[in-house]
C-alpha cells in the first residue's frame, strides 16, 4: 500500500558534517605522463602502467604505429588513432558506506571525427551488467568539451569503464578529472524518512522509493532528486524544490500551478524514463480574451494542450512581418503564443478557471533561439521555457541586443477594449488600469509569454536569444533602488467609461535626461486606442526616468479615441511624499493640482495631443498665482560661439539663476544672473560642442528647461 507524507513547515537543520559529501575516488592523471599504451612490438602494444590503479583492455584496438597511443599525455588521458575500441577501466571502488553515489568525468574531442568514432562511458555495480552513464554517456563524431555524469548509484563496489574509438592521426579523444562522490541521502520509504529531514543542503540527495507518494508542502533545496519507478512526487502550491545537480525520474513528478522546480546546474543533467506533469490555472474573464503562453516542457503540442480553445484563436508572432499569424504543431521552446481560454457555453460566462496541463520532459539547461530577418526596433514574442519563474533583469543581462523593458499583455479588465500591455523595467512597473492582475515585477511566471523590443543599436544579420538556468528564481523580486527616500515614483492614468491607460514617471538622480535602455519604456498602444505617455524628443514613453529637480516640467501626450469626458489623475505615489504635481493645460492656461483632484477634460473627437499638456513637479505646494503658464514664447534661445543668449518676452519675469547639465544629467555649470536687461548671457566657451539641458529660474521661483545645442 502506497503511503503519503507532507513535509512540515518547520524542519530540523542538521550539521553539514552529517549531511556532507565525500570524494571516494579521484583520478586526474597527475604525474602519470606516458603511462598507458603506445605503438606496438611484435604485434602487441607497448604497455606501461607503472603504479597506476587503473587498467587497460586493448584486445580490440590496433596501435599500429609508434605515434598511435592510448596513454596519459600532458596529464590528461588521450586516445589517438586507435583503429578499434580501446578501454580504460577504473579499480573497484568501495561505495558501501554511502546510500547515494555519483561520478563525473571531463571529456573532450579534438580533430575532425566521424560518426563511427565514439567515446562511451559505462559503470557497473557489484560485478553486474555494464550500464551507460545517463548524462553524455554515449558521444560520437565532433562533440567538443562536455561533462559525463551519473548519480543515484548505490551498492557495494563501483567500476567505471571508458570505451574509445577513432582511426586517424589527427583525431584525439581526451578524458580527465574522474571523480566519484558519496552523498548522504534522505530516503522516503515505507511512508517515513530514514532520518530527520534537512531540506536545505546542496550536498543532500532526496530519493522517493518505489511505490511511495510524497507531497512537498514546504520548499526544499537538495543536490539530486531521485524518483524511483512507480513512485510519485508532487510539489504543492507556492512551494519551490531547488535541485543543484540533476533529476533522475523513473516515476512521476507533478507540479501545481504555483509550485516551482528550479535547477541551478549549468547544463541539463536530467535523466530517467518517468513522466512530468505541470498544471497551470488562471481566472479568465471570458472565452474571447487572448493571453500569452509558453511551454515548460519539450514537444508540447498546441492541439493537445489547448484542445478546449477555439481552433481559430491560436496564434504565434512572426518577427519578420511583425504580425500575429495562425499556428499549430509543437510549441518552440522560448517562444510565446497567443491563445483564448476554453470555449464556454456563452460569452456571458465570466471569471471562470481555465486550466492547461503540460505533460512531457521538463525543460532544463541552456535554451537558445535564433532569428533572421529582424531589425532594430522590432518586437519579439518570447516565453519563459522553465517550470519556474525567470528573472527579467538576469535575462536582459544575458541578451544585450534587447531593450530592458518587459511587456505583458493584460486582458483581465472588465471591458475587453480595456486590455493593454503592462510594463516593467528597472525603474518600476506600469500596470493596466482596471486590471485584476497583480502589478508586474521582474519575475516572469511559468508558462508566461512576453514581448520585448530589439535594441535600436542592433545591426547584425542574425539575432541570438538565450535562456539559462541561472535566470531561474522563486522569491519576490528585489527593489531596484534600495533606498526608497532617493526616488519619487508617480503613476498617472486617463480614464473614461470603464477604459483607461496609464504611464509611470520615475524621478531619481541615478537617471539621465537621455533615453535609458533599462529605465525608459517605449509605448505599446492599448486595445481601446486611449493612451497617455510622457514625451522625450520623438519618443512616446509608458515609463520614463528623469533626474529630480524642483520645478521639473515634463511634457505628456494623449491619444483620444472618441469624443467624451476624460479624467486625468495621479493614481499613486511612492518614495518622497512631499512632492506636488500639477497638470498644465496650455490651451486654456489651467493648472490643476493632481494631488488634490482629478483633471476632467472634454474632448470633441478623436485626436493625438503631444504639445498641449505638461506635468510640473514641486517640493512645495504652489498657489495658482505663483504658477506661470510656461510658453516657448516667453524666451528665445541662441548659441553663438559658445555663448548662450536668453532673450525674454515682455511677459517674462527677470531671471535670477541658471544650471547647465550634460545630456547624461551631470551638472556642468551654474551661476546667478546679474543683469536685468532684455538679454542674459551664459559663457559656455569652456565646454565641448554638444547638446545640453539648460534650466533657469525667474524672480517668482519658476524653473524653465530647454535643450541647447552648444556650438563653439
C-alpha positions in Angstrom: 0.0 0.0 0.0 1.4 3.4 -1.0 1.7 6.0 1.7 1.8 9.8 1.6 3.6 12.2 3.9 3.6 16.0 3.9 6.7 18.0 4.9 6.2 20.2 7.9 6.9 23.8 7.5 9.4 23.7 10.4 12.3 21.4 9.7 15.2 20.3 11.8 18.6 21.5 10.4 21.4 19.1 10.8 25.1 19.9 10.7 27.0 19.9 7.3 29.3 17.1 8.7 26.3 14.7 9.0 24.9 15.6 5.6 28.1 16.4 3.7 29.7 14.7 0.7 32.9 12.7 0.4 35.2 12.1 -2.5 35.5 8.3 -2.7 37.8 8.1 -5.8 39.6 10.7 -7.8 41.9 10.4 -10.9 43.4 13.5 -12.6 46.4 11.6 -14.1 48.8 14.0 -12.3 52.4 12.8 -12.6 51.4 9.9 -14.9 52.6 11.2 -18.3 53.3 8.3 -20.8 51.5 5.7 -18.6 49.3 3.6 -20.8 50.0 2.0 -24.2 51.8 3.2 -27.3 52.7 1.7 -30.7 53.3 -2.0 -30.9 56.0 -4.5 -30.6 55.7 -7.9 -32.3 52.0 -7.2 -32.9 51.4 -6.2 -29.3 51.1 -2.7 -27.8 53.9 -1.4 -25.6 52.2 -1.3 -22.2 53.5 0.8 -19.2 51.1 1.1 -16.3 53.6 2.0 -13.7 51.9 2.4 -10.3 48.5 3.3 -11.8 45.5 1.9 -10.0 43.6 1.7 -13.3 44.0 -0.9 -16.1 43.5 -1.1 -19.9 41.8 -3.5 -22.3 43.4 -3.2 -25.8 42.1 -6.5 -27.2 40.1 -4.8 -29.9 42.4 -1.8 -30.6 45.2 -1.7 -33.2 48.0 0.6 -32.2 49.9 0.0 -35.5 52.4 2.9 -35.4 54.7 4.4 -32.8 52.6 7.6 -32.7 49.3 5.6 -32.0 48.6 5.6 -28.3 46.1 5.2 -25.5 48.0 6.8 -22.7 48.5 9.9 -20.5 49.6 13.0 -22.4 50.1 16.3 -20.6 48.4 14.8 -17.5 45.3 14.0 -19.5 44.3 10.6 -20.8 44.4 10.6 -24.6 43.4 8.2 -27.4 45.0 8.8 -30.8 44.4 6.7 -34.0 43.2 3.7 -32.1 41.8 1.7 -35.2 39.5 -0.2 -32.9 38.0 0.0 -29.4 40.3 0.8 -26.5 39.1 0.5 -23.0 40.1 2.3 -19.8 38.9 0.6 -16.5 38.9 2.0 -13.0 39.7 0.0 -9.9 36.8 -1.4 -7.9 35.7 1.5 -5.7 34.1 0.8 -2.3 30.8 2.7 -2.1 29.1 0.6 0.6 29.1 3.2 3.3 27.2 5.8 1.3 23.5 5.4 0.3 23.9 7.6 -2.8 26.9 7.9 -5.1 27.6 9.8 -8.3 30.5 10.3 -10.6 31.6 12.9 -13.2 34.3 12.9 -15.9 35.5 15.8 -18.1 35.7 14.7 -21.8 36.9 16.4 -25.0 37.5 15.6 -28.6 40.0 17.4 -30.9 40.1 16.9 -34.7 37.6 16.0 -37.4 35.9 12.9 -36.0 33.3 10.9 -38.0 30.1 9.3 -36.8 31.9 6.0 -36.4 34.2 7.5 -33.8 32.9 7.4 -30.2 33.6 7.8 -26.5 31.3 5.7 -24.3 31.2 5.8 -20.5 29.8 2.9 -18.6 29.6 1.7 -15.0 28.6 -1.4 -13.1 27.7 -2.3 -9.5 28.9 -5.4 -7.7 30.1 -7.0 -10.9 26.6 -7.0 -12.6 25.9 -5.8 -16.2 27.5 -2.6 -17.5 25.2 0.4 -17.7 25.7 3.5 -19.7 26.1 6.9 -17.9 22.8 8.8 -18.2 24.4 12.2 -18.9 26.6 12.3 -22.0 27.3 8.6 -21.6 27.4 8.0 -25.4 29.2 10.5 -27.5 30.3 10.3 -31.2 31.6 12.4 -34.0 32.6 16.0 -33.0 31.1 16.8 -29.6 33.5 19.4 -28.2 34.1 19.6 -24.4 31.5 18.1 -22.1 30.9 16.5 -18.7 29.8 12.9 -18.4 27.9 12.1 -15.2 25.8 9.7 -13.3 24.1 9.9 -9.9 21.7 7.9 -7.8 24.1 4.9 -7.6 24.0 2.5 -4.6 25.7 -0.8 -3.8 29.0 -2.1 -2.5 31.5 -1.9 -5.4 31.5 0.5 -8.3 33.6 0.1 -11.5 33.8 2.6 -14.4 34.7 1.8 -18.0 35.5 4.2 -20.8 35.4 2.9 -24.4 37.1 4.9 -27.0 37.4 4.6 -30.8 38.9 6.8 -33.6 41.0 6.0 -36.6 43.1 8.9 -37.7 46.4 10.6 -36.6 44.7 14.0 -36.3 41.9 12.7 -34.1 42.2 12.9 -30.3 39.9 11.7 -27.5 40.5 13.1 -24.0 39.1 12.3 -20.6 40.2 13.7 -17.2 39.1 14.7 -13.7 37.3 11.4 -12.9 35.6 11.9 -9.6 33.3 9.5 -7.6 31.4 11.2 -4.8 29.5 9.7 -1.9 26.4 11.6 -0.6 24.2 11.2 2.4 20.7 10.6 1.2 17.3 11.5 2.6 15.1 8.5 1.7 11.3 8.4 1.8 10.3 4.7 2.1 7.5 2.8 3.8 5.8 6.1 4.5 8.6 7.5 6.6 12.1 9.1 6.4 15.3 7.2 7.1 16.4 10.1 9.3 15.2 13.6 10.4 14.9 15.6 7.2 17.1 18.5 6.4 16.0 20.0 3.2 18.4 22.9 2.8 21.7 21.5 1.8 23.2 21.3 -1.7 25.0 18.1 -0.7 21.9 16.2 0.1 20.1 13.7 -2.2 16.4 13.3 -1.9 15.1 9.9 -3.0 11.5 8.8 -3.2 11.4 4.9 -3.1 9.4 2.8 -5.4 5.7 2.7 -4.6 5.7 5.8 -2.5 3.6 9.0 -2.9 5.2 12.2 -1.5 3.9 15.7 -1.4 6.3 18.6 -0.8 4.4 21.1 1.3 7.5 23.1 2.2 10.2 24.5 0.0 13.3 22.3 -0.3 16.9 22.7 -1.5 18.8 19.5 -2.4 21.6 18.3 -4.6 20.0 15.4 -6.6 16.4 14.3 -6.8 15.7 10.6 -7.5 12.2 9.4 -8.0 12.2 5.6 -8.4 9.9 3.5 -10.7 6.3 3.6 -9.5 7.0 6.4 -7.1 5.3 9.8 -7.2 6.4 13.3 -6.1 4.1 16.4 -6.0 5.3 20.0 -5.4 2.5 21.8 -3.6 1.2 25.3 -4.5 3.5 28.2 -3.5 6.5 25.9 -2.8 9.8 25.5 -4.6 12.0 22.5 -5.0 15.6 23.6 -5.9 17.9 20.9 -7.3 21.5 21.8 -7.7 22.6 18.9 -9.8 20.2 16.6 -11.6 16.8 14.9 -11.6 16.6 11.2 -12.1 12.9 10.5 -12.7 11.7 6.9 -13.3 8.3 7.5 -11.7 6.2 10.7 -11.9 6.7 14.3 -10.9 3.8 16.7 -10.7 4.0 20.5 -10.2 0.9 22.5 -9.3 0.0 25.9 -10.9 2.1 27.9 -8.4 4.6 25.2 -7.5 8.1 25.6 -8.7 11.0 23.4 -9.8 14.4 25.2 -10.0 17.6 23.7 -11.3 20.9 25.5 -11.0 23.4 23.4 -12.9 24.9 25.0 -16.0 23.8 22.0 -18.2 20.9 19.7 -18.4 21.7 16.8 -16.0 18.2 15.2 -16.0 17.6 11.5 -16.9 15.2 8.7 -16.5 12.1 7.4 -18.3 9.5 8.8 -15.9 6.7 11.4 -16.5 6.4 15.1 -15.7 3.2 17.0 -15.4 2.8 20.7 -14.9 -0.7 22.2 -14.3 -1.4 25.9 -14.9 -4.6 27.6 -13.9 -5.8 31.2 -14.1 -9.0 33.2 -14.0 -10.3 34.0 -17.4 -12.7 36.9 -17.8 -14.5 35.3 -20.8 -13.6 32.9 -23.6 -12.8 35.6 -26.1 -9.8 37.2 -24.3 -6.3 36.3 -25.5 -3.4 35.5 -23.2 0.3 35.0 -23.9 1.6 31.5 -23.2 4.8 29.5 -23.4 5.6 25.8 -22.7 7.7 24.5 -19.7 8.0 21.1 -21.4 9.6 19.7 -24.6 7.4 18.9 -27.6 4.2 20.4 -26.3 1.5 20.0 -29.0 -0.8 23.0 -29.4 -3.8 21.0 -30.4 -3.4 18.8 -27.3 -2.6 21.3 -24.6 -5.1 23.9 -25.9 -7.7 21.3 -27.2 -10.6 23.1 -25.5 -9.8 26.5 -27.0 -11.2 27.9 -30.3 -9.0 26.4 -33.0 -9.2 29.7 -34.9 -7.7 31.5 -31.9 -4.3 30.0 -31.8 -1.6 32.5 -32.9 2.2 32.8 -33.0 4.0 36.1 -33.7 6.0 36.4 -36.9 9.1 38.6 -36.1 9.8 39.4 -39.8 6.4 40.7 -40.7 5.8 41.9 -37.1 2.3 40.4 -37.1 0.3 37.6 -35.5 -0.3 34.5 -37.7 -2.3 31.3 -37.1 -0.2 28.4 -36.0 -0.3 24.7 -35.0 2.0 21.9 -34.2 4.8 21.9 -31.5 5.4 24.9 -29.3 9.0 26.1 -29.8 11.0 26.4 -26.5 11.4 30.0 -25.5 8.7 31.4 -27.8 5.4 32.9 -26.8 2.0 32.2 -28.2 -1.5 33.8 -28.0 -4.5 31.7 -27.2 -8.0 32.2 -25.9 -9.4 30.2 -22.9 -11.6 27.1 -23.1 -14.8 27.7 -25.1 -17.8 28.3 -22.7 -21.5 27.9 -23.3 -21.9 31.6 -23.7 -19.7 34.7 -23.9 -21.7 35.8 -20.8 -19.9 33.1 -18.8 -17.2 35.1 -17.0 -14.4 34.8 -14.4 -14.0 31.0 -14.8 -10.9 28.9 -14.1 -9.0 28.0 -17.2 -6.6 25.1 -16.8 -3.8 23.9 -19.0 -1.9 20.7 -18.5 1.6 20.2 -19.9 2.9 16.6 -19.9 6.4 15.6 -21.1 10.1 16.1 -20.3 10.6 19.4 -18.4 12.9 22.0 -20.0 16.2 22.5 -18.3 19.7 23.9 -19.1 20.5 26.3 -21.9 17.9 27.1 -24.4 18.8 29.2 -27.5 16.7 30.9 -30.2 18.0 32.4 -33.4 16.1 34.9 -35.5 16.9 36.1 -39.1 15.5 39.0 -40.9 14.8 41.1 -37.8 15.8 44.7 -37.5 16.5 47.3 -34.8 13.3 48.3 -33.0 11.3 45.2 -34.0 9.3 43.3 -31.4 9.6 39.6 -30.3 7.1 37.4 -28.5 9.1 35.2 -26.2 8.1 32.9 -23.4 9.5 31.5 -20.1 10.7 28.0 -21.0 11.2 26.6 -17.5 8.9 25.2 -14.7 10.0 28.1 -12.5 9.9 31.9 -12.9 12.8 33.6 -14.5 14.3 37.0 -13.5 13.9 39.5 -16.3 16.9 41.6 -15.2 19.1 38.4 -15.5 17.5 37.6 -18.9 18.3 41.1 -20.2 21.9 41.0 -18.8 22.4 37.8 -20.9 20.7 39.3 -24.0 22.1 42.8 -24.6 20.5 43.1 -28.0 17.2 43.7 -26.3 15.8 46.8 -24.6 15.4 46.3 -20.8 11.6 46.5 -20.6 9.1 43.7 -20.1 5.7 43.9 -21.8 2.9 41.6 -20.5 -0.5 41.5 -22.3 -3.3 42.0 -19.7 -6.8 41.3 -20.9 -8.3 41.0 -17.4 -10.1 44.4 -17.5 -13.9 44.4 -17.1 -14.3 45.7 -20.7 -12.5 43.8 -23.4 -11.2 47.0 -25.1 -9.5 48.0 -21.8 -6.8 45.4 -22.5 -3.3 46.7 -22.7 0.3 46.0 -22.1 1.6 46.2 -18.5 5.3 47.2 -18.4 8.2 46.6 -16.0 11.8 47.7 -16.1 14.4 48.7 -13.5 12.6 52.0 -12.9 9.4 50.2 -11.8 6.1 48.9 -13.1 3.3 50.4 -15.1 0.1 48.3 -14.6 -3.0 48.4 -16.7 -5.9 50.4 -15.3 -8.9 48.3 -14.1 -6.8 45.2 -14.2 -7.5 42.3 -11.9 -3.9 41.1 -12.2 -1.1 41.9 -9.7 1.3 44.7 -10.7 4.2 43.2 -12.8 7.7 42.8 -11.4 10.9 41.4 -12.7 9.8 37.8 -12.4 8.3 36.2 -15.4 5.9 33.4 -14.4 5.8 29.8 -15.6 4.0 29.5 -18.9 4.1 33.3 -19.4 4.7 34.8 -22.8 6.1 38.3 -23.0 7.0 41.0 -25.5 10.5 42.6 -25.8 11.9 45.1 -28.3 15.2 44.8 -30.2 17.7 47.4 -29.2 18.0 50.4 -31.7 21.7 49.8 -32.0 21.3 46.2 -33.3 22.7 45.9 -36.8 23.6 42.2 -37.2 22.3 39.7 -39.7 21.1 37.3 -37.0 19.8 37.7 -33.5 20.5 35.1 -30.8 18.4 34.9 -27.7 19.5 32.7 -24.7 17.8 31.3 -21.6 19.9 29.8 -18.8 19.3 28.1 -15.5 21.0 31.0 -13.7 17.9 33.1 -14.6 15.5 30.8 -12.6 14.1 32.3 -9.4 11.3 31.8 -6.9 11.1 34.6 -4.2 9.8 38.1 -4.7 12.0 40.4 -6.9 14.1 42.9 -5.0 13.6 46.6 -5.5 15.9 48.3 -8.0 16.5 51.3 -5.7 17.4 50.1 -2.2 16.8 53.5 -0.6 13.1 54.5 -1.1 13.9 58.0 0.0 16.1 58.6 -3.0 13.3 58.1 -5.5 9.9 59.6 -6.4 7.6 57.5 -8.5 4.3 58.6 -9.9 1.6 56.7 -11.6 -0.8 58.6 -13.9 -3.8 57.5 -15.8 -6.5 58.7 -18.2 -9.9 57.1 -17.9 -13.4 57.3 -19.4 -16.4 55.0 -19.4 -14.6 51.9 -17.9 -11.5 52.0 -20.1 -8.1 53.5 -19.2 -4.4 53.9 -19.9 -1.5 54.6 -17.6 2.0 55.9 -17.5 4.7 56.0 -14.9 7.3 58.6 -14.2 10.3 57.9 -12.0 12.4 60.8 -10.7 15.7 59.8 -9.3 19.2 61.3 -9.5 20.6 58.0 -10.9 18.6 58.6 -14.1 19.5 60.7 -17.0 17.6 63.0 -19.4 18.5 60.7 -22.2 16.6 57.6 -23.2 17.9 54.9 -20.9 17.6 51.3 -22.2 16.8 49.9 -18.8 14.7 52.7 -17.2 12.6 54.1 -20.1 10.0 52.2 -22.0 8.6 52.8 -25.4 4.8 53.0 -25.6 2.9 49.9 -26.8 -0.7 51.2 -27.5 -3.8 49.9 -25.7 -6.6 47.9 -27.4 -9.0 50.9 -27.0 -6.8 53.5 -28.6 -6.8 55.5 -25.4 -3.2 56.3 -24.4 -1.3 58.6 -22.1 2.5 58.9 -22.3 5.5 61.1 -21.4 7.4 62.6 -24.3 11.2 62.5 -24.8 12.2 64.1 -28.1 10.4 62.0 -30.7 9.7 59.1 -28.3 6.4 58.3 -26.6 7.1 56.5 -23.3 5.0 54.4 -21.0 7.8 54.6 -18.4 10.2 57.5 -18.1 13.0 58.1 -15.6 14.5 61.5 -15.1 16.8 63.2 -12.6 14.8 65.0 -9.9 14.7 68.8 -10.0 12.4 71.1 -8.1 10.2 72.8 -10.7 10.8 70.0 -13.3 8.5 70.3 -16.3 7.7 67.1 -18.3 5.5 67.2 -21.5 2.9 64.4 -21.7 0.8 63.3 -24.7 -2.6 61.9 -25.1 -4.3 59.8 -27.7 -8.1 60.2 -27.6 -10.1 57.6 -29.5 -13.6 59.2 -29.2 -15.4 62.3 -28.1 -16.2 62.4 -24.4 -15.2 63.5 -20.9 -12.0 62.0 -19.7 -10.3 62.1 -16.2 -6.5 62.6 -15.9 -5.4 61.6 -12.5 -2.5 60.8 -10.2 -3.2 57.3 -9.1 -0.4 56.7 -6.6 2.9 58.0 -5.4 5.9 56.0 -4.0 9.0 57.5 -2.4 9.2 61.0 -1.1 5.8 62.2 -0.1 6.2 66.0 -0.2 6.1 66.3 -4.0 3.3 68.3 -5.6 2.3 67.6 -9.1 0.4 70.0 -11.4 -1.1 69.4 -14.8 -0.9 72.4 -17.1 -3.4 72.6 -20.0 -1.7 75.1 -22.2 -4.8 75.5 -24.4 -6.7 77.1 -21.6 -3.9 78.1 -19.3 -5.2 76.0 -16.4 -3.1 74.5 -13.7 -4.7 71.6 -11.8 -3.1 70.1 -8.7 -3.4 66.4 -9.2 -2.6 65.7 -5.5 -6.0 67.3 -4.6 -8.3 66.5 -7.6 -8.5 64.9 -11.0 -8.5 66.9 -14.2 -11.8 66.4 -16.0 -11.5 67.5 -19.7 -13.9 67.2 -22.5 -12.6 66.3 -26.0 -14.8 66.8 -29.0 -13.4 63.9 -31.1 -10.5 61.5 -31.7 -7.2 63.2 -31.7 -3.5 62.9 -30.7 -2.2 65.7 -28.5 1.6 65.9 -28.0 2.0 69.7 -27.2 -1.0 70.6 -25.1 -0.2 69.2 -21.6 2.7 69.3 -19.2 3.3 67.9 -15.7 5.1 70.2 -13.2 6.7 68.8 -10.1 7.5 70.9 -6.9 8.8 70.3 -3.4 6.2 72.7 -2.0 2.5 73.4 -2.9 2.0 76.4 -5.1 -0.8 78.9 -5.3 -2.3 79.4 -8.7 -1.0 82.9 -8.7 2.6 81.5 -8.3 2.3 79.2 -11.4 3.0 81.0 -14.6 2.0 79.5 -17.9 5.1 78.1 -19.4 5.3 79.0 -23.0 8.1 78.9 -25.6 7.0 82.5 -26.4 8.4 83.6 -23.0 12.0 83.0 -24.0 14.2 82.9 -27.1 17.4 80.9 -27.0 20.5 81.3 -29.2 24.0 79.7 -29.1 26.7 81.8 -30.8 30.4 80.9 -30.5 30.0 79.2 -27.2 27.8 82.0 -25.7 24.2 81.1 -24.8 21.9 84.1 -25.1 18.4 84.1 -23.4 16.0 86.8 -24.7 12.8 87.1 -22.5 9.5 88.4 -23.7 7.8 91.3 -22.1 5.6 89.0 -20.1 8.5 87.1 -18.5 9.9 87.9 -15.1 13.6 88.7 -14.6 15.9 85.7 -14.4 18.0 85.1 -11.3 19.7 81.7 -11.7 20.7 79.1 -14.2 22.0 75.5 -14.2 23.5 73.7 -17.2 23.5 69.9 -17.4 25.2 67.4 -19.8 23.0 65.1 -21.8 23.7 62.4 -19.1 22.3 64.6 -16.4 25.6 65.8 -14.9 25.6 69.5 -13.8 28.5 71.2 -15.6 27.8 74.9 -14.8 25.6 77.1 -12.6 25.6 80.8 -11.6 23.4 83.7 -10.6 22.3 86.1 -13.2 23.4 89.7 -12.5 21.8 91.7 -15.4 18.2 92.8 -15.5 18.1 93.9 -19.2 16.5 92.1 -22.1 19.3 89.6 -22.6 21.0 87.1 -20.3 24.4 85.7 -21.4 26.0 82.4 -20.3 29.6 81.9 -21.2 30.0 78.2 -22.1 33.1 78.5 -24.3 35.0 76.2 -22.0 32.6 73.3 -22.7 32.8 71.0 -25.7 30.2 71.2 -28.5 27.1 69.1 -28.0 23.6 69.0 -26.6 22.9 70.3 -23.0 19.9 70.8 -20.8 19.5 74.4 -19.7 17.4 75.2 -16.6 16.8 78.7 -15.4 14.7 80.3 -12.6 12.8 83.6 -12.7 12.2 86.0 -9.8 8.9 84.2 -8.9 10.7 80.9 -8.4 9.5 79.3 -11.6 12.0 77.0 -13.3 12.2 76.6 -17.1 14.1 74.0 -19.0 15.1 73.5 -22.6 17.7 71.7 -24.7 20.5 73.8 -26.1 22.9 72.7 -29.0 26.2 74.4 -28.0 28.3 75.4 -31.0 31.8 76.8 -30.4 
